[in-house]
Amino acid sequence: FRLPWSHVCLLFHADDNMLHGPVFLQEPSSVIFPLDSEEKKVKLNCEVKGNPRPTVGWKLNGTNIDIGMDYRYSTVEGNLLINNPNKTQDTGTYQCVATNPFGRIISREAKLQFAYLENFKTRVRSTVSVRQGQGMVLLCGPPPHSGELTYAWIFNEYPSFVHQDNRRFVSQETGNLYIAKVEASDVGNYTCVVTNTVTNSRVLGPPTPLILRNDGRTWLGFFGCHPGFKEWPQIFPR
């Protein structure tokens, strides 16, 4: 049994005109916004349907946003636009609220975060001395940031980077550089390079000089403190 096309169109038309409460077609998703972006605008999506057409508002951290009180906020077809977003004022959890005479719905939570990477505060680092054949760790200590980071180390001068092998290891969790059984060729200046993968910005820490000591004492360092590198307790002699 098949309905004529004219009847099918009438059925769909009748369905569109049925009175019903709001329904989400698209809910907002979390956003990580690079602070140094040239766009200078954040968009949080919200698309709803309903009959009569729902009015759409927004909440920030559970509080209604008064669009008319802040020129930076505006809504376009339910979507929230934030012009010149500010890390202090705009970071938080957003929800879209749709209302008509037949109901009110609140969207899932969407977090707005800002990705950034500040410069290192310390300008000078103390010299590290270690006996030849002993193990040691150089601490990176990344500066204030938001967003995923990656780490590398420069040996003496760019573009000479430390290559990881069975003696050298760069932790991508802390940025620390581990060297087992230090050799004379390891003597020099080491600089931690921190890259924010969201903003693609990069900063260099102050160089840390590494020298050999010959006073006969053992420098024990931070042996085996990285859980992802199980061989360190064996390759750091005491």
TORFIRO-410723 format. One record per residue (C-alpha): residue in three letters; x, y, z. Coordinates in steps of 0.001 Angstrom, whole numbers, plus 500000, padded with zeros to 6 digits. Each point is the difference from the previous one (the first is absolute). Example, Ala and Ser with C-alpha at 12.3 -4.5 7.8 and 13.67 -1.06 7.14 Angstrom:
% residues 2
ALA512300495500507800
SER501370503440499340
//
This chain:
% residues 238
PHE500000500000500000
ARG501447503350498973
LEU498741503479500733
PRO500006502562497201
TRP502819502545500285
SER497494502735500737
HIS498771498090503101
VAL503583499329501187
CYS500823503690499773
LEU496827500834501916
LEU500956497532502759
PHE503464501544500420
HIS498510503474499929
ALA497516499054502688
ASP502799498548502165
ASP501999503232499725
ASN496997501967501245
MET499351497816503045
LEU500459501861503268
HIS502844498560502052
GLY502721500939502421
PRO503649500783499160
VAL502294497274498660
PHE503756500323499518
LEU501362499438496514
GLN503515500955501110
GLU501364500553503498
PRO503133502031500797
SER503394498299500158
SER503008500925502106
VAL502474502433498454
ILE503683500685500642
PHE500733503478498655
PRO503572501156499325
LEU500535503355501687
ASP502252501163497190
SER497438499153497296
GLU499426502645497342
GLU496304499047499871
LYS499180501771503301
LYS496610498315500074
VAL498616496850501641
LYS496877498238498743
LEU497969497515502046
ASN497426498183497887
CYS496393499323500987
GLU497259499010497556
VAL496440499238501119
LYS496584499412498511
GLY496519500329501455
ASN496583501405499290
PRO499580502784500777
ARG503641500847499314
PRO501966499863503272
THR501878502930501467
VAL503637499181500716
GLY502099501266502893
TRP503330499050501551
LYS501400499270503436
LEU503577500447501192
ASN500874497952503084
GLY496293499614500724
THR499186503730499763
ASN497959501500497167
ILE502005502138497599
ASP498364503397499440
ILE500841500500496338
GLY498953503646500080
MET502312500884502901
ASP503276499017498335
TYR500740501175496479
ARG502410497123499524
TYR497166497440500065
SER497516499467497180
THR497805497175498710
VAL499513499040496364
GLU497293497389499364
GLY500547498678503516
ASN503798499829499742
LEU501986501990502562
LEU502733502302498687
ILE502613501466502342
ASN502023502853498523
ASN503452500756501402
PRO499812497065502441
ASN501650500529503356
LYS501701497170501894
THR498993501332503413
GLN496374500845499226
ASP499024497353497460
THR501629496784501186
GLY497343497644501310
THR497107497666499277
TYR497301501034497508
GLN496511498624499416
CYS497392500822497386
VAL496411500450501253
ALA497022499735497609
THR496467500926501067
ASN496518500185498489
PRO496482499700501509
PHE500240496198499860
GLY503249499495501851
ARG503546500961500916
ILE503185498040499341
ILE503604500532501094
SER502932498721497962
ARG502977498003501174
GLU502884501929501496
ALA502652501389497650
LYS503261501326501419
LEU501778503021498561
GLN503713499937500772
PHE502839502172498780
ALA503292498606498718
TYR503080502060500773
LEU503657499682500864
GLU501816502613502043
ASN503731500630500051
PHE502367498489502550
LYS500355502255503035
THR503470498832501045
ARG502846501480497975
VAL502961498167501535
ARG500348496407501183
SER502676498572502208
THR502760497823498623
VAL499490496258500435
SER503102497948500768
VAL500156496214499834
ARG502686497334500010
GLN500735498227496754
GLY498099496723499793
GLN497225501131502330
GLY496386500793499055
MET498190503313500359
VAL496828501899499097
LEU499538503555498764
LEU496678501556501010
CYS498046501959497386
GLY497358501657502213
PRO497646501267497247
PRO498523503503500420
PRO496263500684500562
HIS497957498576497135
SER496746498432498840
GLY499866497432497223
GLU502063496910499261
LEU503769500425500021
THR502877498197498331
TYR503616500186501142
ALA503467499901498464
TRP503478501079501093
ILE502661501977498166
PHE503600498998500625
ASN502247503066499935
GLU498538501857497009
TYR497005499723497677
PRO499401497918497893
SER501971497377501941
PHE497265498056501843
VAL500528497181502483
HIS499287496699498265
GLN498398497346502194
ASP501787496666500213
ASN500811497378502637
ARG501708502681502119
ARG497779503042499497
PHE496267500361500514
VAL497640503013499865
SER496801499561502017
GLN496956501319498135
GLU498171500141503326
THR502360502310501882
GLY502448501205497358
ASN502948498773502071
LEU503119498707498275
TYR501564496811501376
ILE503582499021499205
ALA501466496695501133
LYS503753499459500407
VAL501080503531499201
GLU502932500242497594
ALA502461502777499317
SER498167500697496727
ASP496884500909502018
VAL501631503067501501
GLY498392503210498760
ASN496885502154500239
TYR496507498503499910
THR496866502000499141
CYS496447498710500396
VAL497709500746497029
VAL496272500042500763
THR497397499970497200
ASN496251500469500405
THR498359497677497451
VAL496779502066499944
THR501499503436499416
ASN503201498738498298
SER501907502489502155
ARG503437499107501331
VAL502120501343502854
LEU503544499228501099
GLY501088499688503592
PRO503254501369501404
PRO503042497810499222
THR501223497600502679
PRO503776499395499977
LEU501135496411500599
ILE503566499334501141
LEU501959496987501271
ARG501169499866503585
ASN503164498271501174
ASP499722500154503782
GLY499341496275500366
ARG496471500368501389
THR496994498362498405
TRP497177502186498687
LEU496840497929500488
GLY497504502262498251
PHE496447498827499400
PHE500563496401498951
GLY497157498055498530
CYS497371502616500833
HIS498300499794496619
PRO497487497101500111
GLY499834499627496235
PHE503682499160499658
LYS500552496761501907
GLU503684499646499162
TRP501089503093501891
PRO500543498305503382
GLN502368497540498288
ILE501955502515497916
PHE500549502436502856
PRO502870498470502016
ARG500299501038503623
//
